[in-house]
Amino acid sequence: MIIDVYVTNFKGEYCDEEVKKQLPVVPKCCASGQNLSVTFEDGKFKSVCSRSALTFQPIFHKANETHIWSYDSNLFETIVGNPCTYDRYKLEPDKYSKDEFYLLFNGSLFVPFSDPPLLGTRDFCMETFWNESYPAGVTLPLVCFSSPIEEIKTSATLIAYATGLIISVPFLLATACVYLFITELRDTHGKALACHSICLAIAFSCLAATQLAGHAFPSTACNIMAYLIQFSFVSCFFWLNVMCFDTYLNVRRYIHSSVSRRSMRRRFAWYCAYAILLPIILLVVTITMDLSPAVPSTYLKPNFGVKGCWFKTDQAALPYFYGPVAVILFSNLVIFLFTSRAFAKHYDKFKDVTPLDIAHSDFSTSDDWVRLGTVLGQPVPVQERNSSPQRDTQITFTQRLKKYKKIFRTCCLLSIIMGLSWVLEVVSWAAGTGTSAVSVWSIFDLINALQGVVIFGIFVLQQPVRSFVKISKLCKTCKRKKDESEVSVVSDRNSIDCGSGRRDYV
């Protein structure tokens, strides 16, 4: 509560009413000649006003539309008392750049990185605190909490969202394992999909942790989690861009000629440099803008950790997250159009050339059969790989048309996966935060959280990948039984019959 209003100077001398209207105003937590001190009572820390030799010397500022400048005044009006209904916290700009503040001439406090940035005289009070660097003390504001400090209760929506993220993680890791450990699937496209799944799994894990326990994280840990989330998500979109581009190249290759393994390895190395180094560069720029004191507050800063373990606002995330993702999605759209054009351009050629003709060409390799089966949507039998070219194939035009339509649908589906989460995020941001909007977009957020399940269903459960998974498991089982039988045979051969049904081994 507000105790009283005084007009005083640094020395505590009072002035009459005539000069009040011309003096700057400052809310002071304690009476003149007193400062806050911390005591421990009843098992709790409490701040009380006590006599002190520290000098209360606030620095006032004036501002216009473009500048803020300091204003020296040793006479000012003080509003004495604690205006906070609940608890309060101290701003320390020397320790935290986000605590930057300006005490204005009319008694308001301008905090650029706060929400809202302008605080009235009933939202804070100022007091002088001892500082080893400044023997006379430092005058800092104590800002009121707008609600009582209680243990944060996670809403049902937040729990559901975090649960969806956690559910997606094992599906993403399983997708990565399938495309990394099954030889038939470990081509350029498979490696890119595995990298995409791993990045998305890291992002989902960190995001779920911050959603459930971010309020308990220290400031440093919160910022580190924000950096990991940004890098993982951006790298994930870059890998999706790689997949789209690689799909376009594969379509062209199946139309014209195959690519050697050496060329594929070299291409994947370039993909890695693109999808990892560029997100790292973006992360370095983001951290520099966020932590560097040389960057003025007028620039758009990320402000990690100010409002959760992420960007403070969606506007702050625009140049560091939404903007780069928008560029990637636009490039995906362009690549998709080129892919569609390639299908349309060579449509007549597809009617006359069978898939076996492609695989039996002079430029084909054994891997072409596997990739051909992946493109067509079904595995090519082993005996067909070693057979001679057969022009008289049983695959009719209708069947071929159906298979190539499936290729086209896969490209469409891939593009939808690339942009779905980003588009829904932007639309939900534009829709606002009303009650109805929150209830509607929470459903879409939950769908986005289950993106790992969708990716697993598309890239693992469908044919021919599912057959490769079964075959790989069957081959391992057969190999294990074969090894056991070979060990048994060798043991029998190295044994000596000693009679009486007893067998000794040498």
Secondary structure, 3 states (H helix, E strand, C coil): CEEEEEEEECCCCECCHHHHHHCCEEEECCCCCEEEEEEEECCEEEEEEEECCCCCCCCEEEECCCCEEEECCCEEEEEEECCCCCCEEECCCCCCHHHCCEEECCCCEECCCCCCCEECCCCEEEEEEEECCEEEEEEEEEEECCCCCCCCCCCHHHHHHHHHHHHHHHHHHHHHHHHHHCHHHCCHHHHHHHHHHHHHHHHHHHHHHHHHHHHHCCHHHHHHHHHHHHHHHHHHHHHHHHHHHHHHHHHHHHHCCCCCHHHHHHHHHHHHHHHHHHHHHHHHHHHHHHHCCCCCCCCCCCCCCCCCCCCCCHHHHHHHHHHHHHHHHHHHHHHHHHHHHHHHHCHHHHHHCCHHHHHCCCCCCHHHHHHHHHHHCCCCCHHHHCCCCCCCCCCCHHHHHHHHHHHHHHHHHHHHHHHHHHHHHHHHHHHCCCHHHHHHHHHHHHHHHCHHHHHHHHHCCCCCHHHHHHHHHHHHHHHHHHHHHHHHHHHHHCEEECCCCCEEEC
